[in-house]
Amino acid sequence: MFNLKRIVGLVCLACVPALVGVVGAGPASAADETINLRTVVVPAHGKVFKRRSVPAKMQLSATVNTPASSLKVNPLKRAIIQFPKGLTFHPNNRKTPVCSDKALSETSNLAAGPAGIVELCPKSVIGTGTAKIYLAKVHEDSALVSDPQLVIFNAGVAKGGLAKMKIYAYSRTTNVGILMHGTVSKKGIINVFIPVLSNDSAVKYFQLNIPGGQLDREDINVHVHGLDPNYVQAKCASSPLKTNAVFELGERSYPSGTPTGPTTTVTSPQTTQDCVGKAGTPKLGFNKVNGPSAVKNGKTGSYKVTIKNPGTATVKNVVVTNNRGGKTLAGNIAPGKTKTVSVKAKIKGKKGKKVAVKFTAKAGNVKASTTKQVKVK
């Protein structure tokens, strides 16, 4: 089993509506909160490797711990989560089309519930989740709402190929829905600002699953699950894996979101987990050979040869040759990557006839070959 950590830090979630008098908010202020963050990642099937990323299942959960003596829970305002190395996100617009702003935005009817919102982008779902919130920050079981549901949509990519997501959160108890956005940076950091909830309610817990299991809620007529099993990918180059997160908490007025008190920064304890990746096996193959299909007798043709490594480990010191005297050093090729090199071939034969130019890529005991027919002019 392979554990990683953390994922799209989308906290906050469940919107809450007007609170009305569930429980009267006490005079004491929330203080000394701690937050535990945990992510578990396992390969979707098979093994996890040191160098080659494989499709993975990821679960992210966070819990806000408020001292028993505090009558209020400090609301979350911002989450900054540093993903462990080796955990990556891969939007595939052919598998899950982009849920555009034209289809789903803050101007949509967010109170429609998950069933109505999913209808706006039915093929774009990449994950699901759940949450718990305290209405009006009241730190009592009677104020805890445990029915919020989350649906995560593919929002495409930002510049540089960075994964973008939309997270819809809905609570039937409060009949309120909100929409959040997240983008994973090149350094594996996601920075999410949490909008103010009704009566500045506070998050107790949230869990996100990509692709996750089936979310079935008969009471709100929603049956949905993540549609792209390859969206999350993971590899394990070193152990232990480390995850870090920083959260900002503070009270705000509703609905403006204007701060009404100081902002408190809470650093989640660093989490580590063992991760043993398999060494894997390097492989070689050819994608294509581009170059002249006809060459004068005795002359030399130059060919662009694209070789690939479909294996699970780096193939080192690759040499590309052909049976017409050509030789080129291709160096190392990481798993899942390709490299294009130029190789010359001296063509000799009977005019008008075709000769076979056999290209071979080799690195130790690993090799592959392909042949291109060239006509002698």
Order of alpha helices (4+ residues) and beta strands (2+ residues): beta-beta-beta-beta-alpha-beta-beta-beta-beta-beta-beta-beta-beta-beta-beta-beta-beta-beta-beta-beta-beta-beta-beta-beta-beta
